[in-house]
Amino acid sequence: MLSASVSPSSRLVSALLALAAVTPWSLGCKDRTKDGDDSGERPEWSIVGEGLPGALLSLTGRARDDVWTVGGDDGSGPMVLHLDGESWVWVDPESAGDLWWVWLGETRVWTVGAGGRVLQLDPVDHVKVVEESLGAEITLFGVWGASEDEVWVVGGDTNVTSNGAFVARYRPAEGWDLPPLPAEAAAQVAVYKVWGRAADEVYAVGTGGVILRWDGLAWTSMSSPTDRTLFTVTGTEEKLYAVGSSGTGLILQNDGVSWTDVTPEFAPQQNGVSARAGCPAASVGLQTVLLREQGGVWAEDPRGVARIGSDFHAVWVDEGCAAWGAGGNIMSFPLTDGVLAYAGDEPPPPIPAR
């Protein structure tokens, strides 16, 4: 069992940036600004917030009247914002360091980040309930739970070149434990995201194209068609999706048999993916471009670039099938200049100044 204590530091990590800092995707590609479209009038992005103190690295919601987003720390504290349907609330997590992902439990908002931190926030009172560290040298990039009785966090020690991968499970009676990883996964720098359909069907992805599956008893490696980095995994009852790569994009899809590469031509690096039953899946990445899937085919959303000079890190599909893209300056530290954009017909209220 791991001991839980407040992290003494909030060490910044560079692996995600190093993996992404390659030849710009725009070389040789079509112009993706909002000008020059020959197809007539097309929909545009709604910018919910821009120029925010920290980049937004994750967002999710139970519905569009209960949305959470978290992100970078510009020195005044990490970004934590909650939309209750009427307005956005700036939440002070009373902690320091970048927050990389957020998951909504039954009674708590779980968010993880630098310094191995796991924060549990009260979703109503917006106060910190628990803060603990699983290791100051670790950055936690992902969190997901089948319920608050079994929560997974993933990340790695990105100061090393191998054997940094970290996967831990929390159960209230047992606390934190580290179920063994397959050798090829344990040798990776990091596991970036985790998602599941149930407590006995959980998936995780990371560097080296590793795709893991938890069956309730053990982690096993799935056959992967790539050795490139995978940043995010998600799915529905019918399909699984994983996205990533470096510079150029990568979208993998699993219809229940095997993982296949379904990346459209000219796709930029993909950082986040979201899926909801009955809606087109959505994927985002560099240059704030949105890709959507219909019938297994991915194509660029006609809105084009949401904000020139920014990149998306995460996306969420709401109950109306609209896509929300979150990002900012995610390519260099500090992670600042946050942006939240909306691709749909009923824009949410704008984010007010802090």
Summary of the structure (lengths in Angstrom):
residues: 354
radius of gyration: 18.6
end to end distance: 39.5
largest distance: 60.6
contacts: 1301
relative contact order: 0.18
helix: 5%
strand: 46%
